[in-house]
Amino acid sequence: MPIETDRPFREWPLEQLAEQALLHAADRVVLAGLGEEAGRRPGARAKALQARIERMRQAAEAAPRGAG
């Protein structure tokens, strides 16, 4: 079954979203997608995860980019 491009993380539990956020802490695009999906989920844990991912995304944006 192909991944739906509109919500590629829809089937993932919150724990997997959190794990992937840690694994991709420097990737603003991935973090934005993970945060958006967490924000669609009900409950306080999902909202807390969304806030944590948003802080990670902001930190990734603020980090200096490598020269090259």
C-alpha positions, 0 to 999 in steps of 0.5 A: 500500500503506497504512503499517502503524500498528504499525511505520510505519518498518519499510521504512526503512533505518538511514540514513533513520531517522537522517536523520528523527531529525535532521529531527524532533529536537524531536518526542518522539513521532517520536523514540520511534517511530524509536528503537523501530524502530532497536532492532528492527534487528540489528547494532551500527550499529542499536544505536548509532543507537537510543542516539543517538535516545534521547539526542535524545529525552531532550534534547527532553523536557528542553527548555523548551516555548514559552509560548503 
